Amino acid sequence: MSINPHLIAVQWQLRWPIYQRLIDLEVPCDYAPYQPLRVEVNSPLAALQVWSVVRQVSAPRETLIDWLEHCWQCSLTTLSEYHNPAES
């Protein structure tokens, strides 16, 4: 852990699942009871992973559903632009 890790202020009951997922993703972090979660962000990828994990754990279910539906629409639009079955 670096000398100046970033502190993430999240609800106390969300710290453990966020910590566990960041450890799974190999993002250096430190968890202590009654303390903010400390995370070392050394790259843009690590920053994106932290943002994604915090959002996934803390966002309301409806927000996550809307985001997933938006991603599916983008994916379907992109696929249809690159592959036209009538041309095959």
Secondary structure, 3 states (H helix, E strand, C coil): CCCCCEEECCCHHHHHHHHHHHHHCCCCEECCCCCCEEECCCCHHHHHHHHHHHHHHHCCHHHHHHHHHHHHHHHHHHHHHHCCHHHC
